[in-house]
Amino acid sequence: MKIAVIGQSLFGQEVYCHLRKEGHEVVGVFTVPDKDGKADPLGLEAEKDGVPVFKFPRWRTKGQALPDVVAKYQALGAELNVLPFCSQFIPMEIINAPCHGSIIYHPSLLPRHRGASAINWTLIHGDKKGGFSIFWADDGLDTGDLLLQKECEVLPDDTVSSLYNRFLFPEGVKGMVQAVRLIAEGRAPRLPQPEEGATYEGIQKKETAKKLTFFNSTLNTVGLVPEGEALPIPGAHRPGLVTKDGLVLFGNDDRMLLVKNIQLEDGKMILASHFFKGADSSVLELTEAELVTAEAVRSAWKRILPNILEVEDSTDFFKSGAASVDVVRLVEEVKELCDGLELENEDVYMATTFRDFIQLLVRKLRGDDKESECVIDYVEKEANRLTIKMPHQLFIGGAFVDAEGDKTYETINPTDGSAICQVSLAQVSDVDKAVAAAKDAFENGLWGKISARDRGRLLYRLADLMEQHQEELATIEALDAGAVYTLALKTHVGMSIQTFRYFAGWCDKIQGSTIPINHARPNRNLSLTRKEPIGVCGIVIPWNYPLMMLSWKTAACLAAGNTVVIKPAQVTPLTALKFAELTLKAGIPKGVINILPGSGSLVGQRLSDHPDVRKIGFTGSTEVGKHIMKSCALSNVKKVSLELGGKSPLIIFADCDLSKAVQMGMSSVFFNKGENCIAAGRLFVEDSIHDQFVQKVVEEVRKMKIGNPLDRDTTHGPQNHQAHLRKLIEYCQRGVKEGATLVCGGNQVPRPGFFFEPTVFTDVEDHMFIAKEESFGPIMIISRFANGDVDTVLSRANATEFGLASGVFTKDINKALYVSDKLQAGTVFVNTYNKTDVAAPFGGFKQSGFGKDLGEAALNEYLRVKTVTFEY
């Protein structure tokens, strides 16, 4: 058949191509004129094939078809007009000219949704079924006889794009080709459209509409419980709600749209949460000093708006020609004029006239604009000659809140076994709320809009606040985790501060690269990469270093620009919650950081399963790590990094500095009460120095002071919690039962609390349980190896499924290099141990996990790389 294709777009292009493949002769293509120098895809494709292409700006004038247009069309001799997608009005002289007439594609199940925007109305009306119709054109609006229809289910999450791309485009192309085939075969039906069920939704004209423009909107705000004042909306499924978070609108399916900002018809922007309040009716009377400031700001407006002769109170910043760059300039000018007052760009958009801007500025200078401060229900304790104030609720969306159902649990002081306080116990619904808050902060909040340098400035400020509160944080670590205070001050808290400062410096140094690629001649190409934040991250941290492990992961996560939901260990939640308080003081935007004390099986599992969480960072046992990895894969293929169990070998050769080896050997096992992921799980001591080494170690162990972790002379505090203490007792009992020699320790200390004696085992053989399994406590496992047998001891050291850390002591540099090369571990210490640094990457091999904390490498765990390729 000879066919004229009348239409445009990729859809028209695809129909055209398929018709040619079917063997039809396309005698001409009629499409829209070029726009901004760019031709429509349908016309471009036809020109390549040498098919005549016509680009009439109009087909008729004053209701009459243009004679020259009709003549050009008739000269082609088309037997059928195919209109796959056409935005122009085609005269009936053209429609009726071919012997087979004209067929048109329409993206609805006619007679429903006649007219424009049919796909939109399918979704707006909440139709359960969608689809398309191909009909014979007549002089009505989408009223012609039906030739073919196909339908599909409208899914709950469908958008215009998803419905079009999934069904209406691909199946519509096939449908048009099928319709032409039926016509060619003489089998095409003509079924009159029923008038029953017919609908027509016209395009609303501006003069009949009340114009409100929505900004910063979020669809399907999971976890949001709408509480607010009803806003009747004519024709809506149910009234909207003006809440403290914004305006909530409901779809026919009861899904919610949360609107943060509304622009009124006069151009004024207001917070949607203030919809019923309107503008502040109370006008501030300015003091003499404030009047001077106002005039200085007026002069700044004059400098920024050179086309304005005089800045009146009614002068509108944007209507006077200001652009986005001028917003930044005004914010900076105000900062200089007002002693460092920091406005947000959004403030300028919310107060566009000079009068409103000055009122806003003065309110900020007076401190009257501030939202009510976050209410914190502290638990107060007198400890360490300080009054310690500890939050104990969940931290979600910048507020401390109770858990669903007011669920709580006791957190225990391991020094005496007493309850410190009741802590909110997060439920699955709380996880959903926290993830929703983090997602909103990432997609719509200030966090994603500020510059990387400003993000770094906030993290520096947070580090400074942690330093100001370091004694309080270290005291909480001692109370809640049993950490020796002096160690907590230096390591638990001190390294946390260093970590945030280190990654704060990285914020504005995250960058991609340009890549030379082959050119698509005669054109040229440029390829570049961008490093982007992943989105909402879940971080699950252990109980041995509650604040430090939080900092290692969270600092890198935030520096990369993500938002986060943190699950601290259930037994040690208090420093994480104190940290949450400091993030508020630092000015970290609401929702960026959320903290949920609770069980791993509930909170950790929901984070791993949640479809809106895009990354999980976990430190803990290998068993749980494997389960998390599986959940991340099955849910939405989350990115995951795991720092898991260890059984780190430490090899001590006879040619070492023995005094240093003893000192560092002690630290490798007993540091932080042995609750240390890289603790030396097994020491291999060369035979010739074995007995001397053991003797010196036992002497040093007997000097260790076991006691209250807040006492300055204590070197060994209580184990973290009672269940762990029981595990250590059982571990030692099994070692003795299997034939290892218990040199010292192995028992609970007879005093209140969860104290365990520093323990030393010798004569440990490779097959024994204690030789293979991690104790995670103050238990030194010593095995001999034959003099000079380097390769055998290396084989024994590597005969483990773990590979977190390792160490070697020797004065022989060649031996040190050889051994460090052969040891299968993520970290190898040579003539030292436990020497971690914020700049050095940390992570394991084998079943000790994958991914890195610390150093530049840690950033990559929280970034994704996007490749962008240009042709020019």
N, C-alpha and C positions, 0 to 999 in steps of 0.2 A: 504494500500500500504506500501511496505517497502521503507523507505526513508533514504538517506544519506544527512545530513545537512552539508554544507561546508561554513564556514564563521566565523564571530566574532561579538563582541560588544553586547550591550543591545538589539539592533534591532534583531540580530541573535538569542539571547536568547528568546525574545518574540515570534518570529516565531516558534522556536523549541517547546516552551510550548504550543502554540495554535494548532500546528499540532498533538501533543500527545493527546490534549483534543478532537480533531476531530476523534480520534480512529486510527490514523496511527501509524505504528511501525517504530520508528526511530532506524535503525540498527547500526548507527555509526555517530559520530560527528567529523568533521575535522576542527581544529581551529589553531590559531597561537601559537607559543611557549610562555611560561611565560616571562613576561618582568619585570625586577627588582624584581623577586621573586613573582610577582603577576599574577595570572591566569586570562584569559579572562572570562567574565561573562557567555558566551555560554558554554564553557568547564566546568566551575564550576557547572552549572545547570545540565548538562548531567551526570556528575560524581555522583551527589546526587541521580540520578535516576538509576544508575548502567548501563548506556549506554556507550559502548566503546568510548573512546575519544582519538584521535590521534592529535599530535602536531608536524607535520613535518615542519622543518625549510625551506625545499624546496621540490618541487615535481619533478623537472627535473634538469639535468646538461648538459651543452653543447647542448641544444636543444632536448635532449632525456629524456623521462620519466624514473624515477628511478625504476628499476624492483621490488625491495622490497616494495616500496610504492604502486605500482600498484597491487602487490600480496595481500597486506594487505587490500586494498580497495575491490578487487574482491571477497575476502573471505566472505564479508558481504552479498553479494547477493542483493544489492540495486536495486529497480525497477525505482527509480527516484532520481536525484540529485537536491536539492534545495539550491541555493546560495543566501541567503538574503543580505549579505554584505560580500564581500571577497576581500582582498587586495593582495592575492597571485595569481600567474599565474598557472592555472590548465591545465594540458596536455589534448589533445583531446582524448587520450586513456581513460581518466577518464570521460570526458564530454560525450562521445558517448557510454560508457559501459552499462548503464541501458537500459532496453527495452523502457522506456518512455523518455529517454534523460535527459537533464538538463534545468532548468529554472533559470533566473537571475533577480534580482531586480535592477533597475537603476533609480536614482532620477531626471529624466527629461522626457519630452515628446518627445521620440525618433521619428524621427531621429535628432532632435535638441539637441545640447550639448552632442555629443558622447565623451567618454573619461572621464578623471578624473575631479574632482571639478565641477560637473554638477550643483550643487545648487548655487555655487558661480557665475558661468557664467549666470545662470538664472537671478540673481540680477544685475550683472555687465552690461548685455545687456538691462536691463530695461524691461524684458518680462512682459507683462500684465497677462499671464497665466503661471502657473507652474504645476508640477505634477510628476507622476512616470510612468514607463513602466515595465512590466514583459514580458520578451522575451525568446525565445528558443535559447540556446547558440549555436554558430557556431564558425568557426575559424577566424572570423573577430573581429574588435573592436566595440562591441555594435551594430552589424549589423544584428543579428538574427531576425527571424520572430517574430512578435508581438503576444502575447497571451492576454494581458489585459493592459489597460491604464486608469488612473484616473487623472483628472485635478482640479485645484483650482485657485482662483484669487490671484494674488500677491498684497498684500496691500502696500500702500505708505510707511509705516514705517517698513516693513518686513526686518528682518536680516536673516542670514543663520540659526541662532538658532530658531527664531520665526517661520519661514517657515517649518523647520524640525519638531519642536515640535507640531505645530498646525495641520499639515496635513501629511507631508511625512512619519513621524514615525507611528502615530496611524493608518492612512489609509493604509499605506504601509504594515503593519503587516496583516491587514484584507485582503488586495489585494493578498498577497502571499498565505494565507489560501484559499481564493476563487479560485485562479489559480490551486492549488493542487486538490481542490474539482472538478473543471471542468475536469481536467485530469483523475481523478478517475472515473468520470461519462462518460468519452469518449466524452465530448462536448467541449474540449479545441480547440480554433481556432489556425491557423498558418497563419498570415497575413504578407505578405512580406513588409518590410519597404520601403517607397518611398525614392528615392534619392533626390527628390526636397525638398529643405528646410533643407537638412542635414548640420550640422555644426560639426566641431571638433576643440576644443580649447586645444592645447597641454599645458603641464606644461613648463613655461619659464625656461630655463636653466640659471644658474648663469653667465656663460661665455658670454651670449648674453644680459644680463641685465645691465642697469646702476643702481647701488645700492645706493639708498637714503633711509634712515630710518627716519620715522616720529615719533616725540615724542610730548606729550601734545596736543593731537588733540581733537577737539570738533565737534560733528555732529549737523547739523541743527541749526546754530547760529541765532536764531530769533532776528530780530532787527538790525543785522549787515548790514550796507550798504557798499558793497565792492567798495572801491575807491583805485586804485593803478595801478601798472604797469603790463601789460599783460605778462603771461608766457606761450608761446605755448607748448602744450603737444601733441605729435603725437598720433592719435587715440582717443583723448579725445573728449567728447561732445562739449566742448568749452574751451578756454584757461583758465589757472589758473590766479590768481591775487596776486601779492606780495603787501600787504598792510602794514600799520603801525602796525596792530595787528598780522600779520603773513601771511602765504600762504593760500589763499582760493582756494580750488578745488571744481569743480562742478560735480555732478552726472548727469546721463541722465535725471533725474527728476528735475534738477536745484536746488536740495538741496545742501547745502554747507558743506564742511569739512574745519574747520579752524585749520591749523597746526602751532604750536608755535615754535618748534625747529626741525632742520634737522641735521642728522648725515651724513656726506659725506663719500665717499668710503674709504678715508684714515683714517676714524675714527674721524675726527674733527667735533665738534658740532658747529653749528652756529644758530643764531636767524633766523627764517624763514623770518622775516621782512627785514633781511639784505641779502637776497638771491642774489640780483644783485650786492651787494657791495663786497661780498667775504670777505677775510681777510683785515684788515686795512693795507693799503700799506705803511702808514707812520710809520716808526720805530722811537720810541722816543730815543733821546740821553740822557743817564742817567747822572745825576750830581754825584759828588763824594759821597755825602751822600746817594743817591739812589743806587750807586754801592755797598756801604757797606751793605745796606739793602738787596740787591740782593744776596750777598754772605751769609748773615745770613739765608736767605730763602733757599739757596742751601744746607746749612748744615742741615736745617730742612728736606729737601727732602732726604738727605743721611740717616738721622735717621729713616725716615719712610720707606725707600726702602733699607733694609740692603743687598739685593742681588746685588745691583748695586755698582760697584767699584768706579765709578766716574759719577757724574751728569753733563752731557753735556747740551748744549743749546737745542739739539735735543731730549733729553731724554723725553720719553712719560710716564706720571705718571701711567697710567693704564696698558700699555704694559710692564711696569717694575714690575707688580705684585700687584699694589695697589687695595684695595677693598673699599667698601663704608665706612667702619669704618675708613679707612685711610683718606678719604675725610674730615670727621669730625675732625680728629686729625690735618690735615693740616690747616683747617679753624681756629682752636683754637691756633695753633702755630703762625700763621700770626697775630692773634689778640694780642698775647703777644709781638711779635716783632715790631708791627707797631702801638703802642699806642692805642689799642682798635679798630682798623679798623675791621669792621664786613663784612666779605665776606659771600656770600650765597653758599651753596653746589653746586648750579648750575654753579657758576663761575668757579669751578674747572673742571666741565665737559665741559665747553665752551672753556677752554684754557688748553689743556692736556699736551702740551710740556712745558719744563721749560722756553724756550724763550718767548712763548706766555703768560705763566702765569706771568712772571715778567713784561711784557708790560702791561698786564691787571692790575696788582697790582699797578704799578707806576701811571697809568692813574687814578685809584681810589684815590690814595694818593694825586694826584694833583687836583682831583675834575673834571678831564676832561671827565670822563665816564658818568656823570650824564645826564639823559634825560632832555630835556628842561623843566624848571619848569612849573608847572601848571599855566596857565594864568588866573588871576581872575579879572574880571571887577567889582571893588568895587564901592559901593555907600558910599560916605564919609559924615559924619555929625559931627558937633561940638556940643557936649552935655556933661553935667556933668564934665566940664573942661577937656574933653578928645576929641581926634579926633577918631571917631568911623568909622571903615572900615567894611562894610557889603557886603558879596556876595549876589547876588540876582537872580542867574540862577539855573537851575536844576543841581544836582550833580549826574553824572552817570559814572561809570567805572573810578573813580579817576579824573574826569575833570568836570569843570563847563561849561555847554552848554545851548544854548537856547532851548526852547520848540519847538516841531514840529509846523511849520507855524509861528514861532516867536510870539506865543500867550503870552500875559502878562496881569497882573491885578495890581491894586493899593493896597498896604497895608497901613492901616490908623493908625495914632497916636491917641489913644482914649483921650489923654489929651486935644487936641484942634480940633480934627476932620480933621487935615491936612493929606495929602498924604506923606508918608515917602519916598517911591520909587515904581518903577514898578518891579514886580516880575514875573519870568517866570511861565506860567500856563501849567502844564503838561497835555499831551494828552494821549490817549490809546497807541499810538505807542511809546511814551516815557516810559510808564510802561513796555512794551515789551522789550525795549532796556535795561532798568534797571534790569529787572529780568534776561535777558540773561547775563548781566555783572556779576550779583550776582551768577548765576549758574556756569558760567565759573570759577569765583574765587573760588567757593566751590569745584568743581570737578577737576580743573586743576591747580589752582593757588597756590601760596606760602602759603596761609593761612592754607590749609589742610595738608601741608607738615611739617610746623614748629612744634616744640614740644609744649605741653600744657604750659610748663613753659615760653617758648618764647612768646606765645600768651599772657600770663599774664603780661610779661614784657612790651609788647606794650600797654596794657590797663593801666598799671601804668603810662607809659609815657604820654598817652592821659590825664589821670587825672591830672598829673603835669602841662600839658599845659593849661588845663581848669582852674587850680588854678592861673597860671600866667596871664591868661586873664579874671579873674573873674570880675574885675571892668567893663571891656568892655561888657562881657556877661550880667551882671546885668543891665547895662545901656540899652542894646538892649531890655531886657525884660521889662524895664520901658517904653521905647519908643513904642514898638510893642504890648505889652499886658497890659499896664497900671499898672504893678506891682510896688508897693512902693519899691524904690531902696534898702532901708536897709533890707526889707524883702527878696527881690530878692537875695541880696548878701548872706544872711544867709541860705535861704531855697531853692529858685528856683535854684540857682547856687551851694550854699554850699552843699546841699544834693546830687546834681548831682555828684559833685566831690567825695563825700563819697561813692556813689553807685558804681562808676567805680573802686575805690580802693578796695571796699569790694569784688566785683566779680572778679577783677584781682587776688585776693588771692585764689579764688576758682578754677582757671583754672587747676592747677595740682593736684587737690584733688577730681576730678570727677572719681569715680571708681565703678566697679561692684563688684560681690561677687561670691564665690564658694558655690555650693549647694549640699548637700548629697542627692543622689537619689538611687533608687533600682538598683542593678546590674543585667545585663543580663547574668546570670551565664552560663558557667564557666568564662565568661569574666567579666571585671569590667568597670564601667562608671564614668565619671567625668562631671559635668555640671557647667557651669559658665555663668555669665552675663556680658555684656559690655554695657556701657552707651555711646551712639553715638549721634552726632549732627543730626538734622533732615534734614537740607539742606537750601534752600532759605526760609526766613521768611519775611512776610509782617507785618509791625507795623504801626498802625493808631493811632495817638495821639491827645488829645484834646487841647483846647486853654487856659485852666486856668493855667496850669503850663507847658508851652511849652518845656522848656529844661529838667525839672525834670521828666516829664512823659516819654519823650524820653529816658532819662538815666535809669529810673527804668526798662524799657523793654529791651532796646538795650544792656545794660551792661550784663545782664544775657544771652541774646541771643548770644552775641559774646563770652562770657566766655565759653559757651557750644561748641563753634566751628562753629557756623552757619554763613551764610552771610545774609544780610538784605536789604530790600527796605523799607524806612520810608516815610510815608505820614504825614507831620505835618499839623496841622489845617490850613485851607486856610487863616484865619485872622491873624495868628501868625507864619509866616514861618522863621523869620530872625535869631533867635538863632539857629535853626536847621541847617541853611546854614552856620552860623559861626562855629558851631560844625563840619560841614563837612570839612571846611578849617583846623581845628585843627587836624582832623584825618590824613590829608596829612602830616602835620608837624610831627605827631607822628610816621609816617612810616607804618600806617595801609595799607596793600596791596590794590591795585586798585580793585574795584569791590566788596570789602567786604561790604562797606557801600554805599548806594545810597539813595538820598533824593529828593523827588518829591513834591513840593508845588502844590496844585491843589484841585479840588472839590472832595468831598467824593463820589458823584454819578458817577464820571468818574474814578478817580484814585483808590479810595477805592474799588469800585465795580470791577474794572479790577484785582486788587490784589486778591480779594476774589474768582474771577472766574478763575484766571490763573492756568493752569495745572502744571506749574513748581514751583509754590509756595506751600510749604508743611505745613506752619503754619501761622496763623494770630493771632496777639495780638492786641486787641482793647480796648481803653478806650473812653467811650462816652455814648450816651443815650441808654436806654433799647430798644426803637423802632428800632434804627439803628443796635444795637447788634443782635437783632432777625433776621434782614434781612441778616446780615453778616453770622450768623450761618447757615441760610438756603442756602446761596450761597456756603459756604464752603462745605456743605454736598453734594449739587448737582454737584459741579465741580469735585473734586477728593477726597472727604472726608478728607479735611484738618484738622489737629489738630487746635484747637482754644481755646483761653482764653479771657474772657470778664470781664471788670470792668465797670459796668453800673451804672444806676441812683441810688439815695438813698433818704431816708427820715428818717435820723438817729434820734432815740429818745434819749433824755437826761433826766433822772429822778433825781430830786433834792429833797432829803428828808429833813425834818425839823431838823434832828440831824446832819446836815453837818456843815462844816466850812463855814459860809455864805459868808464871804469876798472872800474866795478862789472860792466858787461856782459862785459868781458874776463875778469874774475875768475870770475864765475858761468858764463860760457861754457866756460871751462877745466874747472870743476867738473862742468858738465853732461855733459861727454864723458869726462874722464879720471878721475873719481871711481871708486875701487875698481878701477883699471886698465881702466875702460870696461866691466867686467863688471857691468852695472847695468841692470836691466830698464827703467827710465825714462830711461836715458841719451838725451841729445839726438842723435837719429840723423841730423839734418840741420839746419844753421843757415842761416837766410835773413837776410842782412845788407843793409841799405839801401845803395844804390849810393854815396851821398856819403861814407859812412864805411867802406866795404868795405876798401879798401887799408890804411887806418890800423888797422882792427880786426885784419886778418890779420898786419900787422907786429908789433903788440903781443902777439898770441897766440904767434907764433913765438918772440919774445923770452922769453916766460914758459915755453914748452916747453923751451927750451935750459937753463933754470934747474932743471928737474926732476931730482931725484937718483934714478937707477935703482940698485937694490941689494937686499941681503938684507932681507926684510920685518921682521926682528927688530931691525935697526939703527934707532936713534931718528931719524936724519936722512934715512932713506929716504922718498921720496914716491911711488915707483912700483915695485911689486914684480912678481913673475913672473905670467904668465897661469896660469890654473888647472890646465891639463893640456896634454899635448903635442898631442893631436888638435885642440884649440882653437887653439893656436899656428899649426899648419899652415893652418887655415881662414883666419886673419887674413892670413897671407902671400899666400894665393891671392886673397883679397878685394882686397888692395892691387894685386896684379898685374893683376887684371881692371879696376880703376879706371884704371890707367895705360894699359892697352890700349885702353880706350874713349875716351881723350882728356882725362881729368881731369888737372889739374896737381898733381903730388906736390910739395908745398912742403918737407916735412921728414918723416923717419921712413920707415916702410914696410918695415922689415927686422927680422929677429931680431937681438937683441943678441949679439955674439960672446963669450959666456961660458957656463959650465955653467947648466943650468936652462932654463926656458921663458919667457925675457924677450923682450919685443917693444917696439920704439921707439914712443913717442908720435908719432902721425902726423897730418898736416894735408893735406887735399885742397882745392883751390879749382877754380873754373871747372867745377863739377859741374852738368851739365844734367839736366833732369827725366827724360829717357828712359834715363839710365845705370843700370846694375845697382846701383852704390853709392848712387845717389839713392833707390832703392826698397827695397833689402834691408838688414836690420839686420846690423851687424858684430859686436855684443856685445863690442867691444874698444876700445882707446884710439885711435880713428880719428875725427878731426873732419872732417865733410863740409860745406863752405861753398858756398853759392850766392848770387848777387846777386839783388836785385830793384829795380825802377825806383823812383826817388824819389817818394814820395807815393802809390804804387799799392797801397793797403791791400787792396782787394778781390781783386786778382790774386794777391798773395802769400798771402792766406787760401785762395784756391782751390787754389794749388799745395801749401800746407801740408796741406790736407785731402784731397788726391788720393792717398790711401793706404788700404789695407784695415785698417791698424792705428789704434788710438786709445787708447793707454795713458796718455800724458802729453803735455804741450806747455808752451810758455813764451813770454812776450813781455816785451821791455824797452822802456819808453817813460816819459817824464815826463808825458805827456798822459793824464789820468785818463779822459777821454772815449774816447780811442783804446784804452786798456787795457780798459775795460769792453766796448767794441764787439768787440774782437778776442777777448777771453775768452768772450764770448757765442757767437761764431761758430766757434771752434775745436772740432772734434769729438774730444774726448778726455776720459777720466775724471778727469784732474787737469790744471789749468791753473795754472802758476806765473807770477806777475806781479812783475817786478823781483827775482826770486830763482829758485833752482832746487834740486832735491833736498830741499826742506824738507818732509819727511814727519813726521808726529807720530802717536803711538799713538791719539790721540782723533779723528783725521781719517780718514774712510773712504778706502780706496785700491782702485782697480780700473779696468778698461778698458772701452772701447766697441768695437763692430765685432769684427774678428777678434783683438783683444787680449783677448777673453774677456768674462765676466760674473760677477757676484757681487763681494763686497767683503771685503777684509781690513781690520782695524783699525776703531776706533770702534764705536759702538753697532750700526751696520749689519752688522758682521761677526758679531754674535751671531745675527742672523736666518738666517745661512747654516747654522747648526748647531742650529736650533730648528724645531719644527713647531707649528702653531697648531691647537688642538682647540676646537670650539664645543660648549658644553653648554647645553641648553635645558630648563628646568623648567616644569611646569604645576602650579598650585596653586589 
